[in-house]
Amino acid sequence: MRKGAIFDADGTLLDSMFIWDTISGRLGHHLLSLNKINANN
């Protein structure tokens, strides 16, 4: 049974910025394909 968890929100334990860059890029492309956001912004 787990009694706790460690969260690393600021990247001090693990450098995860490349993951967030990838996610934001994919989400942006997906929203553009659905015409949910304006490409000129």
Contact map, one row per residue, 1 for C-alpha under 8 A:
11100000000000000000000000000000000000000
11111000000000000000000000000000000000000
11111000000000000000000000000000000000000
01111100000000000000000000000000000000000
01111110000000000000000000000000000000000
00011111000000000000000000000000000000000
00001111100000000000000000000000000000000
00000111111111000000000000000000000000000
00000011111000000000000000000000000000000
00000001111100000000000000000000000000000
00000001111111111000000000000000000000000
00000001011111100000000000000000000000000
00000001001111100000000000000000000000000
00000001001111110000000000000000000000000
00000000001111111100000000000000000000000
00000000001001111111000000000000000000000
00000000001000111111100000000000000000000
00000000000000111111110000000000000000000
00000000000000011111111000000000000000000
00000000000000011111111100000000000000000
00000000000000001111111110000000000000000
00000000000000000111111111000000000000000
00000000000000000011111111100000000000000
00000000000000000001111111110000000000000
00000000000000000000111111111000000000000
00000000000000000000011111111100000000000
00000000000000000000001111111110000000000
00000000000000000000000111111111000000000
00000000000000000000000011111111100000000
00000000000000000000000001111111110000000
00000000000000000000000000111111111110000
00000000000000000000000000011111111111100
00000000000000000000000000001111111100000
00000000000000000000000000000111111100000
00000000000000000000000000000011111111000
00000000000000000000000000000011111111000
00000000000000000000000000000011001111100
00000000000000000000000000000001001111111
00000000000000000000000000000001000011111
00000000000000000000000000000000000001111
00000000000000000000000000000000000001111
